[in-house]
Amino acid sequence: MLCTLMSLAALCSGVAGASAGANRTAGQDPHGTIGIRLLEAPVSRHDDPRAHSYIIDHLAPGTTIKRRLEVSNTTKKTQHITLYPAAADVVGNRFAMPAARPKNELTGWTSLDRTSVTVPPGGYETASVTIKVPPAASRGERFGVVWAEVVAEPNARHSVRVVNRVGIRLYIDVGLGGEPPSDFEIEKLTPVRAPDGRPELVALVRNTGGRAIDMSGTLSLSDGPGGLSAGPFSADLGVTLLPGASAPVTVTLDRRIPDGPWKVELTLTSGMVKRTATATVTFPRAGTGLSVFPDLDPLILFGAIGGLVALLLGAFALIIRRSRRRRRTGADVDTDTDVDAGVAAG
C-alpha cells in the first residue's frame, strides 16, 4: 500500500495490498510515495492471494512465525520511517484501524527487528516481523496492522503536523487442530440506481465459514438490449465479514449502461474461495429495483438432484427390505403355530 507525501494535513490509513509491480513511482506522483509490502508468504498459502498482501495464518498456542517486509521510498528526500504494530478490529463490516496506536493481545505478541528505517530517495529497506503466540493463548481470530509511518513536524512553512502511514493487515487465528474453513454465499442480487444516475448491482453476501473474509470480485453483463454485453466491472472494495455476518457488496457500472434486462454474472472471491452468481435483472430508472435470487449453479443443481435421487432410491430399498422381513417373520409365526398345535393334539 502506498501513501502520497503531501504538505497538507492528512492521514493515510490505507492497508498494504499491492505487489511490487503495482507500486507507484516518483515519476507517476510528483510528491512521491512510501510503501510497505510482504516479501514472503507461507508455503501452505502459496495460492492464496490474500496471503501475499496480508499476514494471515492459523497458529497453535506456543507457535512463533516470522515474515520479512520491504519498506520503499519514491520521494525526492530521505525519509525516516517508523515501524510498529497496532490493534485493529472488524467494525460495521469494515476492517477498522484507529488513528492512534491502540493495543490488543496480538500487538503484545508482535515485534519488529527494526523499529525504524532511514530510506534514501528511490531506495528501500527490509525488516522482519515476529509473532509469538503464548502457550496459554485462547482460541479465536485476532486482527492488527504493522504500520510504516512518516511524521512531518510543524515548521516555518507548515504549521500543521502531517502524519502519513501505510500498513499490512494481520489476521491471526489461534487454535488447536486444523484451520477453520473459509466460505461464503451470495444470497440475493438487487439492481439499484444511485443518486448520481449510475446503475449498481448490490449483492447480499453471508460469511458461512469460520474466519474473517475480505470481498473482491467482478461483474459481467450479457444478453442485454440488442444483444449488448458489458464489463467486467470491479466490485467496490472494503467489505470484511466476520463469521456469520452478512453485508452488501456493491458493483457500480457506467451510467450509459441501458436499463436492461441483462443477464448478470457476478464472481466474488476471498482468498482461494470463489463463488459465482447469475441472474436476470433490470435496473430501475430511480431508487431500488426488484431483488432476485441467483440462478442455481448447474453443478450444484446436478449434485442436488443426484443426492435427492440417491435418497429416494435408498428409502425405496429400505421399504422393500422391511416388507420382505415382515413377510418372513409372518411365515415363521404361522409355522410355529402349526407345530405347537400338532404337539398339543398328540
Secondary structure, 3 states (H helix, E strand, C coil): CEEECCCCCCCCECCCCCCHHHCCCCCCCCCCEEEEEECCCCHHHCCCHHHHCCEEEEECCCCEEEEEEEEEECCCCCEEEEEEEEECEEECCEEECCCCCCCCHHHHHEEECCCEEEECCCCEEEEEEEEECCCCCCCEEEEEEEEEEEEECCCCCCCCCEEEEEEEEEEEEECCCCCCCCCEEEEEEEEEECCCCCEEEEEEEEECCCCCEECEEEEEEECCHHHCCEEEEEECCCCEECCCCEEEEEEECCCCCCCCCEEEEEEEEECCEEEEEEEEECCCCCEECCCECCECCHHHHHHHHHHHHHHHHHHHHHHHHHHHHHHHHHHHHHHHHHHHHHHHHC
